[in-house]
């Protein structure tokens, strides 16, 4: 995974105590219109549920790429590979 979004995500994880996808999504995409959409997952309507899922999915992709460690309910941290990518500069 390379690109501006990956670099932004790694900075967020480095600078904040991220424990779940919803928390990450609020920091990654604070102005997204997805927060205003409502969805019904069988337990009533929830606003912004898709954003929580997108945040968790992005964290999963970062973990699968070996850039972060952690699982839902636990803190996420940068791996050595993630730190190296972040320190690589603007050529990410």
Secondary structure, DSSP 8 states (H G I E B T S, - for coil): --SHHHHHHHHHHHHS---SHHHHHHHH-TT-GGGG-EEE-SSSEEETHHHHHHHHHHHHHHHHTTSEE--TTS--EE-HHHHHHHHT-TT-
